[in-house]
């Protein structure tokens, strides 16, 4: 498989779950084992759109039990005899090869020839860099030129695109760094969320990830601090 693979560095590693466990988009080529007309193929593919139960393939690192997964799109883009170019938009954790294999059981067999991830959460292929570009940027960095590497790196503050954000006062930062609960008076701007996780910022800098509790004096409790 080729395509988009977000890689976290330094303190952003603690944020990786919030980026990686998001919906994915793939473009692939599957080979049909039998002669199946376009209408039949589209009809059977549409049956996999929505909530499905999927068992991981034999060669996987997780226990092979059925898990619910969401498939948002599974469509043919073009067809060349028994080879079909398709697009799939799915929940994170969905195995595309298994999706194709399960489809094959309905139409006389199918297997994957190629697969490319074109989107992983908020990261898209158009904003990605090749391995060659990354190696070149790192080589330049070792020689004292960090311009290309800085253009590639995305600050961890991009987590604001995937979760609610609250803004805290400057004088509250040290208290948060020492593990304090997040009291209402710490905020300059409180998010509207009543439950779940929030990212706490001061201006354009992320301070911590916290879990909303909405008690009388405490708005949230820390999950982890990024200092």
ABEGO torsion letter per residue (X at the ends): XBEBBBBBBEAAAAAAAAAABBBBBBBBBBBBABBBBAAAAAAAAAAABEBBBBBBBABBABBBBBBBBBBABBBBABBBEABBBBBBBBBBGBBAAAAAAAAAAAAGEBBBABBBBABBEABBAAABBBAAAAAAAAAAAAAGBAAAAAAABBBAAAAAAABBBBBBBAAAAAAAAAGBBBBAAABABBBABABEBBBBBBEABBABBBBBAGBAABABBBABBBX
